[in-house]
């Protein structure tokens, strides 16, 4: 087991690391004790999608799409066709009574869309000369259709026939799409969320804008489904909004402002204004009960039932957190621009007679923004029910920003990075057992027992 792998990372440049975030080689709760480096890309790898139980596809700025076997690390297919970077990728599964088949849809800065067969590596369909680059894709399998978003929103049939389209009214274009009940979709455009309804007829699909939600004060950075009745959005200004998916009303509004207790001669806690990068929500994920938000370099766990913060860590990484995942009710994972992937456990916050020291636990202000009653300060004594996130594992292998990771359960974890590499992380104990079992079976087949 290598020191560089299990957290013996040296400080990079002149960056000063908080001692709270250091973890040594003894990581009993970190089962990723083996790694396999997967090479094939020659630029930043930004996207990972799961094809089935043992395959995934990766794509990025080199325009390549590579299909991998996550059990062996073998590169199965190399999909070439795009001349510029990939801007979005998703899967499309067509099912019949006899079987189902999963295809890949990719979008590129070359203003094209492609449909790929990951089994053969063939490009089945392609659309070129689009009006603009596509920034996001959404598959509506129930309606047998898919959507692309950029400067315009387009609805496509499975055979890549354009059904309808609408040009949006935002300079930044559509950056995220999610499906809502009653044949509706939500599209994030700058500070707004626009609700569209799709109407299905025997021969075609049509689309109409029915609502515009303008409650965010800054650019929306994340948009996710929570469950059948809720969705959530997060902004660059640290606003987290929980929405009713049926009538699109606000159910909860949280404004996250990271602040630190400062020394005061008058025994008061003075609050310093956070930098925009420290409060920006880069990513949201959910398990239906909690929402995990990547806030600057920190992590923030929000309970949907109680509509309150239940745990957080202001300085979870040395740089911005790019992707997160809830593993269980008490475990989660995150990756960052600092090149690390970290495992966390929700634990009770130790009681202290004094406020937490700077760099450890901060305070928030909560409120509906000054459009209504204005922010309300929350004292340190009111935070006694909060829990903390304790670092239980530090996966160090990439030399560049880790863009995203994909879990395959017992089969392992796949990460991709700005260093052009993918890493397949494995449970070393399980791999050792599988190798011993395979050797035993081989000896038995050869009559060696």
RODO-2510 file (C-alpha; in nm, 4 decimals, decimal comma):
residues 449
     n   res          X          Y          Z
     1     x     0,0000     0,0000     0,0000
     2     x     0,1571     0,3256    -0,1113
     3     x     0,1922     0,6293     0,1092
     4     x     0,0826     0,8629    -0,1699
     5     x    -0,2336     0,6587    -0,2120
     6     x    -0,3528     0,6593     0,1473
     7     x    -0,3232     1,0209     0,2413
     8     x     0,0497     1,0874     0,2731
     9     x     0,0097     1,3743     0,0283
    10     x     0,2510     1,6656     0,0557
    11     x     0,1197     2,0192     0,0540
    12     x     0,1084     2,1471    -0,3019
    13     x     0,2690     2,4850    -0,3641
    14     x     0,2295     2,7270    -0,0793
    15     x    -0,1216     2,6072     0,0150
    16     x    -0,1610     2,5708     0,3891
    17     x    -0,3693     2,2722     0,4968
    18     x    -0,5923     2,2653     0,7993
    19     x    -0,4875     1,9970     1,0512
    20     x    -0,8545     1,9076     1,0881
    21     x    -0,8530     1,7691     0,7329
    22     x    -0,5431     1,5495     0,7605
    23     x    -0,5779     1,1745     0,7864
    24     x    -0,2964     0,9258     0,8185
    25     x    -0,2332     0,5881     0,6632
    26     x    -0,4510     0,4101     0,9181
    27     x    -0,7939     0,4325     0,7578
    28     x    -0,9929     0,1288     0,8799
    29     x    -1,3177     0,2512     0,7206
    30     x    -1,1550     0,3082     0,3811
    31     x    -1,1952    -0,0178     0,1882
    32     x    -1,0430     0,1204    -0,1346
    33     x    -0,6956    -0,0227    -0,0881
    34     x    -0,6240    -0,1139    -0,4515
    35     x    -0,6242     0,1020    -0,7598
    36     x    -0,5880     0,0578    -1,1333
    37     x    -0,5006     0,3516    -1,3598
    38     x    -0,6952     0,3589    -1,6884
    39     x    -0,5275     0,5427    -1,9764
    40     x    -0,6696     0,6389    -2,3149
    41     x    -0,7744     1,0032    -2,3001
    42     x    -0,5347     1,2847    -2,3837
    43     x    -0,7237     1,5785    -2,2349
    44     x    -0,9479     1,6573    -1,9350
    45     x    -1,2002     1,3789    -1,8652
    46     x    -1,5258     1,5419    -1,7484
    47     x    -1,8023     1,2832    -1,7872
    48     x    -1,8752     0,9325    -1,6628
    49     x    -2,2001     0,7430    -1,7236
    50     x    -2,2958     0,3896    -1,6245
    51     x    -2,4044     0,1634    -1,9101
    52     x    -2,4847    -0,1501    -1,7089
    53     x    -2,3606    -0,3411    -1,4052
    54     x    -2,0056    -0,3795    -1,5372
    55     x    -1,9534    -0,1066    -1,8010
    56     x    -1,9140     0,2698    -1,8010
    57     x    -1,8309     0,5341    -2,0614
    58     x    -1,5972     0,8304    -2,0193
    59     x    -1,5684     1,1484    -2,2271
    60     x    -1,4060     1,4890    -2,2135
    61     x    -1,2193     1,7625    -2,3919
    62     x    -1,0422     1,5339    -2,6409
    63     x    -1,3754     1,4478    -2,8094
    64     x    -1,3262     1,0770    -2,7414
    65     x    -1,5807     0,8457    -2,5802
    66     x    -1,4255     0,5348    -2,4243
    67     x    -1,6167     0,2319    -2,2945
    68     x    -1,4620     0,0425    -2,0012
    69     x    -1,5116    -0,2844    -1,8172
    70     x    -1,5021    -0,1809    -1,4501
    71     x    -1,4363    -0,5346    -1,3298
    72     x    -1,1163    -0,5805    -1,5311
    73     x    -1,0213    -0,2241    -1,6298
    74     x    -1,0228    -0,3283    -1,9965
    75     x    -1,0973    -0,0650    -2,2600
    76     x    -1,3792    -0,2200    -2,4626
    77     x    -1,4559     0,0438    -2,7260
    78     x    -1,3179     0,3731    -2,8554
    79     x    -1,5890     0,5934    -3,0047
    80     x    -1,4456     0,8499    -3,2455
    81     x    -1,6481     1,1042    -3,4402
    82     x    -1,6586     1,4349    -3,2566
    83     x    -1,3986     1,6924    -3,3604
    84     x    -1,4198     1,9029    -3,0426
    85     x    -1,4788     1,8552    -2,6704
    86     x    -1,7773     1,6625    -2,5366
    87     x    -2,0230     1,8941    -2,3598
    88     x    -2,2860     1,6416    -2,2433
    89     x    -2,3384     1,2653    -2,2341
    90     x    -2,6189     1,0351    -2,1229
    91     x    -2,7629     0,6875    -2,1804
    92     x    -3,0841     0,5933    -2,3628
    93     x    -3,2377     0,2508    -2,2944
    94     x    -3,4933     0,1001    -2,5330
    95     x    -3,6824    -0,1959    -2,3896
    96     x    -3,8961    -0,4613    -2,5569
    97     x    -4,0685    -0,7717    -2,4257
    98     x    -3,7650    -0,9792    -2,5168
    99     x    -3,4714    -0,7548    -2,4258
   100     x    -3,3437    -0,4056    -2,3641
   101     x    -3,0535    -0,2190    -2,5177
   102     x    -2,8669     0,0835    -2,3851
   103     x    -2,7197     0,3402    -2,6226
   104     x    -2,5084     0,6492    -2,5600
   105     x    -2,6024     1,0034    -2,6626
   106     x    -2,3228     1,2612    -2,6783
   107     x    -2,3125     1,6328    -2,7536
   108     x    -2,0055     1,8300    -2,8567
   109     x    -1,8750     2,1817    -2,9089
   110     x    -1,8602     2,0920    -3,2777
   111     x    -2,2394     2,1526    -3,2687
   112     x    -2,3313     1,7925    -3,3268
   113     x    -2,5234     1,5174    -3,1477
   114     x    -2,4453     1,1471    -3,1841
   115     x    -2,6095     0,8180    -3,0925
   116     x    -2,3638     0,5336    -3,0247
   117     x    -2,3909     0,1584    -2,9811
   118     x    -2,1494     0,0813    -2,6931
   119     x    -2,1522    -0,2887    -2,7838
   120     x    -2,0024    -0,2361    -3,1298
   121     x    -1,8600     0,1162    -3,1059
   122     x    -2,0605     0,2241    -3,4099
   123     x    -2,2164     0,5675    -3,4468
   124     x    -2,5807     0,4902    -3,5266
   125     x    -2,7158     0,8424    -3,5749
   126     x    -2,5692     1,1914    -3,5917
   127     x    -2,7016     1,5448    -3,6206
   128     x    -2,4653     1,8191    -3,7367
   129     x    -2,4816     2,1944    -3,7907
   130     x    -2,6883     2,2732    -3,4818
   131     x    -2,7506     2,6411    -3,4051
   132     x    -2,5355     2,6170    -3,0909
   133     x    -2,3543     2,3728    -2,8651
   134     x    -2,5690     2,1527    -2,6409
   135     x    -2,4954     2,1943    -2,2688
   136     x    -2,7268     1,9301    -2,1204
   137     x    -2,9304     1,6239    -2,2170
   138     x    -3,2414     1,4677    -2,0638
   139     x    -3,3964     1,1324    -2,1580
   140     x    -3,7720     1,0857    -2,1091
   141     x    -3,7988     0,7089    -2,1468
   142     x    -4,1672     0,7088    -2,0492
   143     x    -4,2439     0,9355    -2,3470
   144     x    -3,9856     0,7674    -2,5699
   145     x    -3,8153     1,1013    -2,6307
   146     x    -3,5102     1,2989    -2,5266
   147     x    -3,4266     1,6689    -2,4909
   148     x    -3,1200     1,8793    -2,5595
   149     x    -3,0617     2,2175    -2,4014
   150     x    -2,8368     2,5071    -2,4967
   151     x    -2,9374     2,8286    -2,6661
   152     x    -3,2556     2,6427    -2,7550
   153     x    -3,4546     2,3557    -2,6093
   154     x    -3,5185     2,0707    -2,8544
   155     x    -3,7319     1,7579    -2,8246
   156     x    -3,6146     1,4556    -3,0240
   157     x    -3,7536     1,1122    -3,1044
   158     x    -3,5383     0,8018    -3,0416
   159     x    -3,4402     0,7975    -3,4100
   160     x    -3,3066     1,1556    -3,3825
   161     x    -3,6002     1,3273    -3,5527
   162     x    -3,6684     1,6789    -3,4223
   163     x    -4,0191     1,6960    -3,2758
   164     x    -4,0276     2,0601    -3,1599
   165     x    -3,7990     2,3315    -3,0281
   166     x    -3,8061     2,6667    -2,8515
   167     x    -3,5379     2,9326    -2,8421
   168     x    -3,4765     3,0484    -2,4861
   169     x    -3,4449     3,4044    -2,3608
   170     x    -3,1205     3,3719    -2,1606
   171     x    -2,7741     3,4694    -2,2788
   172     x    -2,6194     3,1831    -2,0825
   173     x    -2,8530     2,9244    -2,2332
   174     x    -3,0024     2,6196    -2,0638
   175     x    -2,7501     2,4660    -1,8223
   176     x    -2,9597     2,1896    -1,6568
   177     x    -3,2758     1,9886    -1,7264
   178     x    -3,4877     1,7612    -1,5056
   179     x    -3,8120     1,5711    -1,5581
   180     x    -4,1199     1,6672    -1,3542
   181     x    -4,4617     1,4997    -1,3131
   182     x    -4,7495     1,5479    -1,5597
   183     x    -4,5252     1,5519    -1,8692
   184     x    -4,3373     1,8619    -1,7523
   185     x    -3,9684     1,9485    -1,7518
   186     x    -3,7726     2,2181    -1,5664
   187     x    -3,4911     2,4065    -1,7403
   188     x    -3,2351     2,6184    -1,5540
   189     x    -3,1468     2,9406    -1,7367
   190     x    -2,9202     3,1859    -1,5558
   191     x    -3,1237     3,2935    -1,2470
   192     x    -3,4538     3,1405    -1,3610
   193     x    -3,6183     2,7993    -1,3823
   194     x    -3,8608     2,7683    -1,6720
   195     x    -4,1312     2,4999    -1,6627
   196     x    -4,2396     2,3439    -1,9931
   197     x    -4,5232     2,1010    -2,0557
   198     x    -4,5024     1,8406    -2,3321
   199     x    -4,8210     1,7433    -2,5111
   200     x    -4,8266     1,4013    -2,6713
   201     x    -5,0296     1,3383    -2,9864
   202     x    -5,0417     1,0246    -3,2027
   203     x    -4,7958     1,1715    -3,4530
   204     x    -4,5822     1,4198    -3,2621
   205     x    -4,4808     1,6001    -2,9431
   206     x    -4,5368     1,9687    -2,8772
   207     x    -4,4028     2,1910    -2,6019
   208     x    -4,5299     2,5032    -2,4256
   209     x    -4,3805     2,7286    -2,1573
   210     x    -4,6200     2,7449    -1,8623
   211     x    -4,4280     2,9007    -1,5724
   212     x    -4,1104     3,0965    -1,4976
   213     x    -3,9639     3,0749    -1,1453
   214     x    -3,7542     3,3850    -1,0722
   215     x    -3,6780     3,3433    -0,7018
   216     x    -3,2998     3,2944    -0,7235
   217     x    -3,0800     3,6027    -0,6890
   218     x    -2,7816     3,4580    -0,8769
   219     x    -2,6990     3,2027    -1,1453
   220     x    -2,8385     2,8544    -1,0847
   221     x    -2,5542     2,6025    -1,0646
   222     x    -2,7419     2,2807    -0,9766
   223     x    -3,0897     2,1386    -1,0415
   224     x    -3,1993     1,7924    -0,9203
   225     x    -3,5052     1,5735    -0,8634
   226     x    -3,5505     1,4846    -0,4949
   227     x    -3,8514     1,2524    -0,5263
   228     x    -4,1801     1,2367    -0,7186
   229     x    -4,3101     1,5447    -0,5395
   230     x    -3,9998     1,7604    -0,4867
   231     x    -3,7061     1,9100    -0,6719
   232     x    -3,4237     2,1364    -0,5583
   233     x    -3,1985     2,4054    -0,7034
   234     x    -2,8794     2,5755    -0,5846
   235     x    -2,7214     2,9034    -0,6923
   236     x    -2,3827     3,0734    -0,7092
   237     x    -2,4904     3,2922    -0,4163
   238     x    -2,5456     2,9910    -0,1895
   239     x    -2,9240     2,9769    -0,2192
   240     x    -3,0810     2,6334    -0,1775
   241     x    -3,4490     2,6189    -0,2744
   242     x    -3,6779     2,3184    -0,2277
   243     x    -3,9712     2,3207    -0,4742
   244     x    -4,3046     2,1421    -0,5006
   245     x    -4,2828     1,9426    -0,8248
   246     x    -4,6594     1,9633    -0,8893
   247     x    -4,7444     2,3306    -0,8382
   248     x    -4,3840     2,4684    -0,8449
   249     x    -4,4205     2,6646    -0,5212
   250     x    -4,1312     2,7137    -0,2784
   251     x    -4,1394     2,4744     0,0172
   252     x    -3,8115     2,5861     0,1756
   253     x    -3,5517     2,8542     0,1110
   254     x    -3,2058     2,8337     0,2648
   255     x    -2,9371     3,0959     0,2155
   256     x    -2,5988     2,9544     0,3107
   257     x    -2,3478     3,2170     0,4206
   258     x    -2,0303     3,0662     0,5597
   259     x    -1,9079     3,2857     0,8416
   260     x    -1,6389     3,2527     1,1070
   261     x    -1,6261     3,3588     1,4725
   262     x    -1,3688     3,6367     1,5082
   263     x    -1,1827     3,7486     1,8203
   264     x    -1,3484     4,0447     1,9905
   265     x    -1,2493     4,2577     2,2869
   266     x    -1,6183     4,2982     2,3696
   267     x    -1,6792     3,9233     2,3893
   268     x    -1,8997     3,9349     2,0807
   269     x    -1,8834     3,7224     1,7685
   270     x    -1,8180     3,9412     1,4693
   271     x    -1,9117     3,7940     1,1323
   272     x    -1,7053     3,8450     0,8184
   273     x    -1,8633     3,8456     0,4758
   274     x    -1,7794     3,5297     0,2793
   275     x    -1,6260     3,5402    -0,0653
   276     x    -1,8603     3,4433    -0,3515
   277     x    -1,6547     3,1321    -0,4281
   278     x    -1,6913     3,0136    -0,0685
   279     x    -2,0721     3,0137    -0,0773
   280     x    -2,1365     2,8950    -0,4334
   281     x    -2,3301     2,5688    -0,4661
   282     x    -2,1473     2,3639    -0,7297
   283     x    -2,3326     2,0352    -0,6947
   284     x    -2,6416     1,8830    -0,5325
   285     x    -2,7273     1,5192    -0,4752
   286     x    -3,0006     1,3449    -0,2764
   287     x    -3,1171     1,0109    -0,1423
   288     x    -3,4769     1,1298    -0,1061
   289     x    -3,4334     1,2050     0,2639
   290     x    -3,1369     1,4424     0,2607
   291     x    -2,9813     1,6859     0,0180
   292     x    -2,6028     1,7011     0,0086
   293     x    -2,4714     2,0332    -0,1230
   294     x    -2,1170     2,1112    -0,2340
   295     x    -2,0712     2,4679    -0,1058
   296     x    -1,7374     2,6161    -0,2082
   297     x    -1,4836     2,3806    -0,0534
   298     x    -1,7355     2,2594     0,2049
   299     x    -2,0188     2,0098     0,2434
   300     x    -2,3650     2,0782     0,3758
   301     x    -2,6296     1,8129     0,4634
   302     x    -2,9921     1,9278     0,4662
   303     x    -3,2837     1,7242     0,6040
   304     x    -3,5872     1,7293     0,3777
   305     x    -3,8271     1,6191     0,6545
   306     x    -3,7222     1,8822     0,9101
   307     x    -3,6084     2,1413     0,6527
   308     x    -3,2989     2,2057     0,8612
   309     x    -2,9241     2,1589     0,8412
   310     x    -2,8202     1,8343     1,0112
   311     x    -2,4456     1,8261     0,9427
   312     x    -2,1738     2,0226     0,7688
   313     x    -1,8035     2,0716     0,7193
   314     x    -1,6916     2,4125     0,6019
   315     x    -1,3434     2,3100     0,4828
   316     x    -1,3976     1,9590     0,3517
   317     x    -1,1353     2,0014     0,0769
   318     x    -0,8559     2,2428    -0,0069
   319     x    -1,0409     2,3651    -0,3180
   320     x    -1,3943     2,3689    -0,4577
   321     x    -1,5939     2,0473    -0,4300
   322     x    -1,7104     1,9358    -0,7764
   323     x    -1,9163     1,6213    -0,7131
   324     x    -2,0813     1,4453    -0,4175
   325     x    -2,2720     1,1270    -0,3341
   326     x    -2,4699     1,0002    -0,0346
   327     x    -2,3630     0,6402     0,0325
   328     x    -2,5984     0,5762     0,3266
   329     x    -2,7776     0,7605     0,6075
   330     x    -2,4431     0,8308     0,7724
   331     x    -2,1807     0,8070     0,4964
   332     x    -2,1021     1,0253     0,1966
   333     x    -1,8287     1,0952    -0,0558
   334     x    -1,6928     1,4030    -0,2332
   335     x    -1,4272     1,5001    -0,4878
   336     x    -1,2560     1,8292    -0,5504
   337     x    -1,0387     2,0514    -0,7630
   338     x    -0,7580     1,9630    -0,5183
   339     x    -0,7327     1,6170    -0,6796
   340     x    -0,8725     1,4156    -0,3881
   341     x    -1,1742     1,1928    -0,3308
   342     x    -1,2844     1,1839     0,0327
   343     x    -1,5081     0,9603     0,2406
   344     x    -1,7060     1,1090     0,5289
   345     x    -1,9150     0,9881     0,8216
   346     x    -2,1845     1,1914     0,9971
   347     x    -2,1046     1,2000     1,3691
   348     x    -2,2284     1,3883     1,6750
   349     x    -2,0752     1,7291     1,7258
   350     x    -1,8587     1,7401     2,0416
   351     x    -1,9940     1,9783     2,3034
   352     x    -1,7658     2,2718     2,3725
   353     x    -1,7695     2,5493     2,6275
   354     x    -1,6158     2,7907     2,3787
   355     x    -1,7166     2,8632     2,0181
   356     x    -1,5323     2,6551     1,7591
   357     x    -1,2048     2,7970     1,6434
   358     x    -1,1729     2,9544     1,2966
   359     x    -1,1362     2,6960     1,0213
   360     x    -1,3335     2,4329     1,2108
   361     x    -1,7072     2,4973     1,2396
   362     x    -1,8646     2,8186     1,1174
   363     x    -2,2024     2,9850     1,1447
   364     x    -2,4706     3,0483     0,8867
   365     x    -2,7304     3,3132     0,8445
   366     x    -3,0667     3,1828     0,7351
   367     x    -3,3481     3,3672     0,5691
   368     x    -3,5703     3,4229     0,2696
   369     x    -3,3443     3,7096     0,1492
   370     x    -3,4131     4,0765     0,2046
   371     x    -3,7091     4,0651    -0,0330
   372     x    -3,9065     3,9551     0,2712
   373     x    -3,7932     3,9695     0,6315
   374     x    -3,4200     3,9771     0,5702
   375     x    -3,1535     3,7351     0,6956
   376     x    -3,1845     3,6098     1,0484
   377     x    -2,8695     3,5441     1,2509
   378     x    -2,8332     3,2058     1,4136
   379     x    -2,6215     3,1927     1,7292
   380     x    -2,3673     2,9235     1,8028
   381     x    -2,5788     2,8089     2,0998
   382     x    -2,8640     2,7292     1,8591
   383     x    -2,6503     2,4791     1,6686
   384     x    -2,6257     2,2143     1,9431
   385     x    -2,8282     1,9634     1,7395
   386     x    -2,5923     1,9817     1,4434
   387     x    -2,3632     1,6947     1,3577
   388     x    -2,0206     1,7051     1,1994
   389     x    -1,8633     1,5232     0,9054
   390     x    -1,5584     1,3219     1,0080
   391     x    -1,3022     1,2265     0,7442
   392     x    -1,2763     0,8453     0,7218
   393     x    -1,0941     0,7972     0,3919
   394     x    -0,8764     0,9967     0,1524
   395     x    -0,8243     0,8558    -0,1967
   396     x    -0,5158     1,0201    -0,3414
   397     x    -0,4095     0,9185    -0,6890
   398     x    -0,4970     1,1951    -0,9326
   399     x    -0,2654     1,4885    -1,0001
   400     x    -0,5441     1,7126    -1,1335
   401     x    -0,8961     1,8161    -1,0380
   402     x    -1,1289     1,5171    -0,9958
   403     x    -1,4345     1,6029    -1,2043
   404     x    -1,6756     1,3244    -1,1123
   405     x    -1,6894     0,9704    -0,9731
   406     x    -1,9169     0,6741    -1,0332
   407     x    -1,9881     0,3944    -0,7855
   408     x    -2,0373     0,0338    -0,8929
   409     x    -2,0949    -0,0951    -0,5411
   410     x    -1,8780    -0,3954    -0,4611
   411     x    -1,7197    -0,3808    -0,8071
   412     x    -1,5469    -0,0544    -0,7219
   413     x    -1,5397     0,3192    -0,7819
   414     x    -1,4384     0,5022    -1,1005
   415     x    -1,2954     0,8559    -1,0941
   416     x    -1,1929     1,0880    -1,3771
   417     x    -0,9734     1,3941    -1,3702
   418     x    -0,8070     1,6874    -1,5393
   419     x    -0,4888     1,4747    -1,5473
   420     x    -0,6419     1,2825    -1,8443
   421     x    -0,6717     0,9634    -1,6359
   422     x    -0,9413     0,7427    -1,4935
   423     x    -0,8737     0,5448    -1,1774
   424     x    -1,0576     0,2283    -1,0839
   425     x    -1,0595     0,1947    -0,7035
   426     x    -1,1122    -0,1519    -0,5580
   427     x    -1,1747    -0,3194    -0,2231
   428     x    -0,8350    -0,4836    -0,1748
   429     x    -0,9623    -0,7512     0,0619
   430     x    -1,2393    -0,8504    -0,1779
   431     x    -0,9995    -0,8533    -0,4754
   432     x    -0,7584    -1,0754    -0,2868
   433     x    -1,0411    -1,3162    -0,2080
   434     x    -1,1547    -1,3196    -0,5729
   435     x    -0,8003    -1,3894    -0,6948
   436     x    -0,7633    -1,6756    -0,4464
   437     x    -1,0975    -1,8190    -0,5544
   438     x    -1,0013    -1,7934    -0,9229
   439     x    -0,6684    -1,9671    -0,8537
   440     x    -0,8441    -2,2432    -0,6609
   441     x    -1,0899    -2,2996    -0,9476
   442     x    -0,8076    -2,3053    -1,2014
   443     x    -0,6124    -2,5622    -1,0000
   444     x    -0,9247    -2,7729    -0,9617
   445     x    -0,9923    -2,7623    -1,3376
   446     x    -0,6321    -2,8665    -1,4097
   447     x    -0,6468    -3,1543    -1,1646
   448     x    -0,4023    -2,9896    -0,9282
   449     x    -0,6055    -3,0711    -0,6175
***
